[in-house]
């Protein structure tokens, strides 16, 4: 590997990349991704993609909010969550994280 400081600029601020990588490592995201890829090792291609889902504006002020249960967090764009998925060579979803 390379030092985080030498990460190409196209990935953004190396400190933010390191923080996200560390959080994903501690929460088991990488383990689940590789486990999902290994479960169907005969796939010709497996692609990983992600999308951001924004929470409705009214969800911020709701009483007894279940934001923690639904993994909604605060980001620069407001309340949101990120969904990661693995698809096969035909684009059919195989796993979601």
C-alpha positions, 0 to 999 in steps of 0.5 A, spaced: 500 500 500 501 507 500 501 512 505 494 515 506 497 522 505 499 519 498 492 517 495 491 520 488 487 527 489 481 524 485 479 520 491 478 527 495 481 529 502 485 523 504 483 524 512 476 523 510 478 517 506 481 514 511 476 515 516 471 512 512 475 506 511 476 505 518 469 506 520 467 501 514 473 496 517 470 496 524 463 496 522 464 489 518 462 492 511 468 490 508 467 483 511 460 483 508 462 485 501 468 480 500 463 474 503 458 476 498 463 476 493 465 469 495 459 466 496 458 466 488 465 465 486 463 463 479 460 470 477 464 472 471 463 479 473 460 482 480 460 490 481 459 494 487 455 500 487 452 505 492 447 510 492 445 516 497 438 516 500 435 522 502 430 522 508 424 527 508 424 533 511 419 532 516 423 526 518 428 531 522 423 533 527 419 527 528 417 525 535 420 518 537 425 518 531 427 511 529 433 514 525 438 510 529 434 503 527 434 505 520 441 507 519 439 515 517 445 519 519 447 526 518 451 528 512 453 535 509 447 534 505 442 533 511 439 526 513 441 521 509 443 513 508 447 510 503 445 503 500 451 499 497 449 493 493 452 488 489 450 486 482 452 480 477 454 480 470 447 481 468 445 487 473 441 483 477 442 485 484 445 479 489 446 483 495 445 489 499 449 492 505 
